[in-house]
Amino acid sequence: MAVLDSIQFELSTVEEQIKKEFGFKALGIIDITQLKMNNLDQYLLPAISLAVAKTAGSINDIVISLSIVLQYVYMAQYIHGMVKDTEMTDAQRQYPILVGDYVFGQSFVKVCEEDLFPYAKHFVVAIKKVNEGIVRRWRLKNQKMSVKDYKSIIEKERASLTALAARLGAEKSNIKPSHIDKFETLGYNIGMAWAASLEPKFNYLVQEYFSKIRTNINDLREHYTVKSLQELYDFIRQESKIEINDYLATYRQTLL
């Protein structure tokens, strides 16, 4: 992915370590479970941590390890999401549950192996928030969902992870403590845009959060080298495959 030039080496390191640690030869967990993960699913979370850390200089091994744990957590939730509220055989239902649980287990194996115990609570809290979002979405599945309800769901399901990715990248680099919240807000807005891009009914929200992301990056420009953040923004824009005209058309439909 040429668009992420600034962090390409570290992102490749994350990908190779994940394949190696799962022990599924060259195939990797993505092939074994036949996941239909796109580039955002596979790379965005670690890319956020790495891009944030890059703004303050070189990226250290702790940030890489934390990026891997975050990706494990996301992959586990993604695999569990293969269990649908429709008719499925026992094998179809049990397989993603077992594999998802295995991936969750790997995330905490990584925490232990890399001595990341101070961050274990961060991951537990994030998992809790994601599950709260999933439960809230399920409770509202047969109701007309308001924009307020939708935002409250995706900020837990998705933005909680992207915000954590940005915070961890900031905390373990040379970023000033007083600026960490700014990076976390950037991560939050990325997660909101990402989630909204996946649901046609709420696509019009993506432009709102893209605008906030641009503002976040501009606010950080005078303090840090933001090339990696700009590349991250371009990556999201490119991979979400949603044009401005699509946002406007969807927004107009909500007014009819």
N, C-alpha and C positions, 0 to 999 in steps of 0.2 A: 504494500500500500504506500505508493509514493507520497500521498498526501500527508502522511505522518512521518516524514523524513527525520525530524528532530529526535524521535524516540524509536525509530525502526529497529535498531539493534536490541534495545532493552525489551521491546514488545516481542521480538522473535525469541529472546531468551525466556520470557514468560511462557510463550507457546510451547517451546521445546521442553521446558521443565514439566509442564502439565502432562504432555504426552509421555514423558519418561516416568513420571511418578505414578501414573495410573497403571503402567506395566502391561498395556495392551499392544505390545510390539509397536509397529510403525503406524498402526491404525488410529490409536488414540480413542478416548471415550466418546468423542463426537461421532465417529464412524460406527463404533460398537453399538451405540444406542440409536443409530439412524436418526440423529437429530437434524432438523432442518433449521440450523442456526445461521443467520446471516452475519455479515461483518460486524454490525453493531452488537449483536449477541455475543460474538466471539471475542471482540477486541475492545469495546468501548470502556468497560469498567477499568481494566488495567491501564488503558490508554489515558484515562483521566488522572489516575494517581501518578503515572509516569510524566505526563505533560505538566502537571502542577509542580512536581519536584524539579523538572528541567528548567523551570523559570528562574530558579535560584542557583543553577550550576549543574554539576554532575549528579547522576542518579545512583544512589547507593543500593547495596544488596537487600537492606531491610525493606525499602520501598518495593523492590521487585518481589520479595517474599509476601508482603502484605497484599500486593496486587494479585498474586496467585490465589491466596486465601479468599479474597473477594470474588474472584472468578469462580472458584469452587462453590461458594455460597449461591451465586447467581445460577450456575449450571444445575445445582441440586433443585432449586426452585423451578427452573425451566423444565427439568425432567419430570418433576412431580406434576407440573401443569399438563403433561400428556394424558393424565387421568381426567377424562371428561365426564360431565354430568349427563351422559348418554349411555345407551346399552353397550356394554363391553363384556368380553369373556373374562373369567378369572385370571387367565394368563395375561391378557392385555392390560388388565388393571394392576396386577401385582408386579409385573416387570418394571414399569417406571417407578413404582413406589420403592422397590428394593434397590434399584440402581441409584435413585435419588438419595435414598438414605446412605448408600455407600459413599456417594460424593460428599454429602454432609460430613460423614465420618472422616473423609480425607482432609477436609478443611481444618479439622481440629488436630489431626495427625501432623499437618504442616505447622500449625501453631506450636505444637510440642517440639517438633524436630528443629525448628528455627528459633526456639526460645522467644516466642512472641506472646508470652503470657500476659503482659500488661495490656494487650489489645484484645484479649479474648472477650471481655465484656462488650466491647464495641460491636463485635460480630454477633454476639448473642442478642443484643438490643436490636440490631438491624434485622436479624431473622424474625424476631418478635414483631417488629413493625410491618415487615412484609406479610406475615401471616394475618395480622390484624386487617391489612388492606384486602387480602384475599377473602376473608370472612365477611367484611363489609360489602364487597362486591357481590358475593353470593346472596347476602340478605336482600340486596336491592335488585336482584336479577329480574324479577317480575314486575318491577315498578319503573315509572318514568324517572330516569336519573337526571338530577339537576347538575348544572356546571359545578356548583359548590360541592355536591356529593362526589362528583367525578374527581375533582381536584383532591379532595380529602382521601380518596382511594389511591390515586396514582402517586401521591406524595409518600405514601407508605409502601406501596408495592414496588416502586421503581426509584423515586427520588431519594428515599432513605439510603439506598445503596450507593447512588452516584454522589450524594453529599458526603457520605463516609469515605468514598474513594478519594475525593478531593481533600478532605480533612487529613487523612492519613498521609497522603502525598506531601501535604504542607507541613505537618508536624515532624516528619522525619527528614526534612531537608533544611536548608538555611533560610527559610522564610521567617520573617519577624512574627512573633506570637500575636501581635496586634493585628496582623493581616490574615490570620488563619480563617477567621469567620468570613472574610471576603471570598476566599477560595471555596469555602464550604457552600456559600450561597451560589457561586458559579456552578458547583457540582449539582446542587439542588435544581437549578434552572435547566441544566442539561438533562437531568432525569425526567423532569416534567415535559420537556419538548420531545424526548425520546418516546415516552409513554403515549403522549397525545398523537404522535405520528402514526401509531399503530391502529388507531380507531377512527374510521372515517367520520363518524358523527362529531368527533371533537378535534378534527384536523385543524380547524381554524385557530385553536389555542397554540399551535406550534409557533406561529409567527410572533405571538405575544412573548413566548419564552426565548425565541431566537433574538428578539430585540433586547431582552434582559441579559442574555449571554454576551452580546456585543457590548452592552454598557459595562458589564462586569469586567470584561477584558480591557476596555479602555480605561477603567478606573485603576487597573493594576499596571498599566503601561509605564507610568512614570517611576515605578519602583522596581520592576522586574523586566526581564527579556521575555516578551510574550509570544514569540514566534511559535512555540509549541502549542500554546493555547489557541492561536489563530488557526493552526493546522488542525487542531482538534475540532474547532468549530466548522471548518471546511469539510472535515470528514463526516460530521453529523449531517450537514446539509446535503452532501453528496449521497450518502448512504440512505437517508430517509426518503429520498426520491419524491419529495413533495414540493411542488412549485408554488410560488406566491399566489398565482391565479387559482390554484386548488383551494388554498386557505380562504380566499375571498368568496369563491363559489359556495363552499361549504357553509361559511358564515351567513351568506345571504339566505341559504336554505333554512337556517335556524330561525330566521325572521319571518318566514312565510307561515 
